[in-house]
Amino acid sequence: MNKPYVIRTGDRDSIPMGCGVKISYLRKAAGEYSVLLQMESGGQFPVHEHIGGEEIFVIDGQVKIGDYELNRGDYFYTPPGFSKAVTTRTGCTLLICSTKGIEAESKFSTYSQSIK
């Protein structure tokens, strides 16, 4: 049986993904995950799509996901198969929850392997 748990601010590991992006896993189990994605000013995450839906909450900053501009406090849902690039001019912190893994474009397969 799973038990509740707490991850304190100082206890999170940040994994550098390149292109001004760091990821911190909050939960990862049975194909589901919750992460904090931190992007520096000018950061970008390559075009990718998710096998399952994805929920994104903008904790801080501004981000562009595909054609959608999001700001602090905005919520965004992407259905399975939605393909997009993620960029930011100002930097941002996102809370991302997904029920399945990620399918990255083949030239970015290292991203796919890193967050599956």
N, C-alpha and C positions, 0 to 999 in steps of 0.2 A: 504494500500500500504506500502511495506517495504521501509525504509529509509536507506541511508548509515550511517555507524557508525565507530568509531575509538575506539580501546582498547589500551590504553597507557601501557607501560611496567609495571609501578607500579600498574596498575588497574586490572591485571590478577590474578585470584585465581588459586592456584595450589592444586589439589586434590591428596593426597598420595594414591597410588594404592597398596603399598607393593612391596616387592622384588626389591627395589631401583628404583621404577618408580613413576613419578608424571605426571599428565595430566592437561592441561589448555585448557578449551573450548574457541575457538575464535568465532565459529558460531555453532548453533544447532537449526535446524528448520525442521519440516516436514520430519523427518527421515534422513536428511542430516547433516553432521557436518564437521567442521574443528577444529583440535586440535594441540597444541604443546605437544609433548610427550618428557619428559626429563628422561633420564635413567642414574643413577650413574654407575661408574665403577663396572662391575660384575652384573649389573641389568639384569632382565629377565621378559618377559611378556609371559604367558603360551600359549600353542597351542590354536589357535582360528581360526575361519574363518568368512568372511564377506558375508552377503546376497547379497550386491552389490559390485561393484569394489572399489578399494582403491588406492589412489595415495599417495606416500611417497617421501618427499624431505629431504635429510640429510643436516640440517643446520650446524651441527658441530659434530665432532667425527667420530666414526666407529660403525657399527651395522651389525649383521648377522640376516637375515630374511629368515627362512628356510635354504636352501643351498646357498643363495646369500650373499656375503660379499659386503657391501656398505660403502663408505667413503664420507667425506664432499663434497657437491656439486652434489652427485649422485641422480638420480631420479629413482623410482621403481614403477611399476604398478602391482597390483594383480587383476586378474579377479574374478568375483563372485565365491564363493565356494573354493577359494584357502586357504588351511589350513597350518598354520605355527606357529612356536614359534619365538620370537624376543629376541635376547641376545646382550650384548655388553661387551667387555673386558675393554674398555677405557672410556666408558660413551659417551652419544650422546644427541643431540636435533633433533627431527624430526618434520616436518610439515606434518600432515596427513589429507587428505580429503577423505570422503566417502559419497556415495549417499544413503546408507542404514545402518542399525545397524550391530551389531556384534553377532555372534553365538559362544559362548565359549564352550569348553568341559564342561560337566556337573560338574566335580569336581571344576571348576573355575567359577561357576555361579555368584559369587559376582562381578567378573570383568564385565560380561555381563550386569548385572543389573546396575552397576555403570556408564557405558558409553552408554547405550541405550538412 
